[in-house]
Amino acid sequence: MNQPSTAESDACPRAGSPVFVTTRWSVVRSARSRDSPEAARALEQLCGTYWFPLYAHVRRLGHGPDDAADLTQAFFARLLEKDGLSLADRERGRFRSFLLGALKHFLTNEWDRAKAKKRGGHLQIVPLDPPAGEERLQLEPATQTTPDREFDRRWALALLDTVLALLAQEYSAAGKEGLFTVLKETLGASRSEVSQRELAKALGMSEGAVRVASHRLRRRYRELLREEIAQTVTTPAEVEDELRHLFAALAG
């Protein structure tokens, strides 16, 4: 899925969004331990969404698929323990930065423990799909960028995949799955690349109706994108910052 154009990403979200009091990362950071069921659940959700950038990072460091899967699961096991948030600087506001720092710390200082967990059998702390991860890695072009930059790029792609899936669910629930299937390809394209006439013909709609539907789709996509980013940062001011950073990572 292509990322939205710069012009689209600069548009403002709807009023009142996002709400930071109940975001997943804010809940985790305020509790700072597994004693809170809400915090544990929020952390598991975040890890489940963004496992692939971590797995791919471990692979990039030279570990084979099986070892990378085991190390990633062992890392999640360590992270979800009561003192897991001590693995990295707790004052880092972004979940992305926290998670990469925690992973580096784990791989450097927790190697023996990770191997012990591996000998105990394959862990399933967070649902991982290593075969799908390997397939995604095979499809990626060769790159000379640093592992950290690749992590940020994959994080951005995971974010966009999540947002697209949420959008698909909304349209399906509204009985508009066919409309979404046709219009979703316009999200990463400029308006000059989209033939309103062809879209209207495919959908059996007027060009005016297609323009309205396309505008609504793009607007909701932007809203969901900011709402998902809000789940991984601490303050409203960081949303736009994180958005710019991730689109820069996608641009290479």
C-alpha positions in Angstrom: 0.0 0.0 0.0 1.4 3.4 -1.0 1.5 6.1 1.5 -0.7 9.2 1.0 0.7 12.2 -0.7 2.3 14.9 1.3 -0.6 17.2 0.6 -3.0 14.6 2.0 -0.9 14.0 5.1 -0.9 17.7 6.0 -4.7 17.9 6.4 -6.2 18.4 9.8 -8.1 15.6 11.6 -11.6 15.9 12.9 -12.1 18.0 16.1 -11.5 16.2 19.3 -9.2 13.5 17.9 -7.1 11.9 19.2 -8.0 11.5 22.8 -4.8 11.0 24.8 -6.2 10.1 28.2 -7.0 6.5 27.1 -4.4 5.8 24.5 -2.6 2.4 24.8 0.9 3.8 25.2 -0.2 6.4 27.8 -1.9 3.6 29.8 1.3 1.5 29.7 3.6 4.4 30.7 1.3 5.5 33.5 1.1 2.1 35.1 4.7 1.1 34.4 4.1 -2.5 35.5 2.2 -5.6 34.7 0.2 -5.1 37.9 -2.4 -3.2 35.8 -4.4 -5.5 33.6 -5.3 -2.6 31.4 -1.6 -1.7 30.9 -0.7 -5.3 30.2 -3.5 -5.7 27.7 -2.5 -2.4 26.0 1.2 -3.4 25.8 0.3 -6.8 24.3 -1.9 -5.1 21.7 0.9 -2.7 20.7 3.5 -5.5 20.5 1.1 -7.7 18.5 0.6 -4.8 16.0 4.3 -4.0 15.6 6.0 -7.3 15.9 7.3 -7.4 12.3 9.7 -4.4 12.5 11.3 -6.1 15.5 11.5 -9.5 13.9 12.9 -8.0 10.7 15.5 -6.0 12.8 16.7 -9.2 14.5 17.0 -10.9 11.1 18.9 -7.9 9.7 21.4 -8.4 12.5 22.3 -11.8 11.1 20.0 -14.3 12.9 18.2 -17.0 11.0 14.4 -17.2 10.8 14.0 -19.7 13.7 16.4 -17.8 16.0 14.8 -14.5 15.1 11.4 -15.8 16.0 12.6 -17.2 19.3 14.5 -14.1 20.2 11.6 -11.9 19.3 9.3 -13.9 21.5 11.8 -14.1 24.3 12.1 -10.3 24.1 8.3 -9.9 24.4 8.3 -12.3 27.4 10.9 -10.1 29.1 9.1 -6.9 28.2 5.8 -8.1 29.5 7.3 -9.1 32.9 6.6 -6.8 35.8 9.9 -4.8 35.4 9.9 -4.9 31.6 9.6 -1.2 31.2 13.0 -0.8 32.8 14.7 -2.2 29.7 14.9 1.3 28.2 14.6 4.9 29.1 11.1 5.3 30.4 11.0 9.0 29.5 11.1 8.3 25.8 7.7 9.5 24.6 7.4 7.4 21.5 6.6 3.7 21.7 8.7 3.1 18.6 11.8 4.6 20.2 11.2 2.8 23.4 10.7 -0.6 21.7 13.9 -0.3 19.6 16.0 0.8 22.6 14.5 -2.1 24.7 15.3 -4.6 21.9 18.9 -3.5 21.6 19.3 -3.7 25.4 17.8 -7.1 25.4 20.0 -8.5 22.6 23.1 -7.0 24.3 22.5 -7.9 27.9 19.9 -10.7 28.0 21.5 -13.2 25.5 21.9 -16.1 27.9 18.4 -15.7 29.2 17.1 -15.6 25.7 18.9 -18.9 24.9 17.5 -20.5 28.0 14.0 -19.5 27.0 14.6 -20.9 23.5 15.7 -24.3 24.9 12.4 -24.4 26.8 10.5 -24.5 23.5 9.0 -22.0 21.1 7.3 -19.2 23.1 4.0 -17.7 22.0 3.9 -14.5 24.0 2.6 -12.4 21.1 1.1 -14.0 18.0 3.9 -14.0 15.3 3.7 -15.3 11.8 7.4 -15.9 10.9 6.6 -17.5 7.4 4.6 -14.4 6.5 7.4 -12.3 7.8 9.9 -14.1 5.7 7.7 -13.7 2.7 7.6 -10.0 3.3 11.3 -9.8 3.7 11.9 -11.7 0.4 9.7 -9.1 -1.4 11.7 -6.1 -0.1 14.3 -4.6 -2.3 18.0 -4.8 -1.2 19.0 -1.8 0.8 22.2 -0.2 2.1 20.5 1.7 4.9 21.2 1.1 8.5 19.2 -1.4 10.6 17.7 1.5 12.6 16.5 3.3 9.5 15.0 0.0 8.1 13.3 -0.5 11.5 11.6 3.0 11.1 10.6 2.2 7.5 9.0 -1.1 8.4 7.3 0.5 11.4 5.7 3.1 9.1 4.6 0.3 6.8 3.1 -1.7 9.7 1.3 1.5 10.8 -0.2 2.0 7.3 -1.2 -1.7 7.1 -3.0 -1.4 10.4 -4.8 1.8 9.4 -5.9 0.2 6.1 -7.3 -2.8 7.9 -9.2 -0.6 10.3 -10.7 1.3 7.3 -11.6 -1.9 5.5 -13.4 -3.1 8.6 -15.4 0.1 8.9 -16.5 0.0 5.2 -17.3 -3.7 5.5 -19.5 -3.1 8.6 -21.3 -0.3 6.7 -22.0 -2.6 3.7 -19.6 -0.7 1.5 -16.9 -3.3 0.9 -17.2 -3.0 -2.9 -16.7 0.8 -2.7 -13.7 0.4 -0.5 -12.1 -2.2 -2.8 -12.3 0.1 -5.8 -11.4 3.4 -4.0 -8.6 2.2 -1.7 -6.0 2.3 -4.6 -6.6 6.1 -4.7 -5.2 6.6 -1.2 -1.6 6.6 -2.3 -2.1 8.4 -5.6 -2.4 12.0 -6.5 -5.7 13.2 -7.9 -4.1 13.7 -11.3 -3.3 10.0 -11.4 -6.9 8.9 -10.8 -9.5 8.8 -13.5 -12.8 9.7 -12.0 -14.5 8.5 -15.1 -13.1 5.0 -14.8 -13.9 4.9 -11.1 -17.4 6.0 -11.8 -17.8 3.4 -14.5 -16.5 0.6 -12.2 -18.8 1.6 -9.4 -21.9 2.5 -11.4 -21.9 6.0 -9.9 -21.7 9.5 -11.2 -18.3 11.2 -11.2 -19.6 13.7 -8.7 -20.6 10.9 -6.3 -17.2 9.3 -6.8 -15.4 12.5 -5.9 -17.5 12.8 -2.7 -16.9 9.2 -1.8 -13.1 9.5 -2.5 -12.9 12.6 -0.4 -14.6 10.9 2.5 -12.3 7.9 2.3 -9.2 10.0 2.3 -10.5 12.1 5.2 -11.3 9.0 7.3 -7.9 7.5 6.4 -6.1 10.6 7.7 -8.2 10.5 10.9 -7.4 6.8 11.5 -3.8 7.4 10.7 -3.4 10.1 13.4 -5.5 8.1 15.9 -3.2 5.1 15.5 -0.1 7.2 15.8 -1.6 8.8 18.9 -1.7 5.3 20.5 2.2 5.2 20.3 3.1 8.7 21.6 2.6 10.6 24.8 1.4 14.0 23.9 -0.7 15.6 21.1 2.3 17.6 19.9 4.2 14.4 19.1 1.6 13.2 16.6 2.6 15.5 13.8 6.3 15.0 14.6 5.9 11.3 14.4 3.9 11.5 11.2 6.7 13.6 9.5 9.3 11.2 10.8 7.6 8.1 9.5 6.8 9.6 6.1 10.5 10.6 5.8 11.4 7.0 6.6 9.2 5.8 3.8 10.7 8.2 1.4 14.1 6.8 2.2 
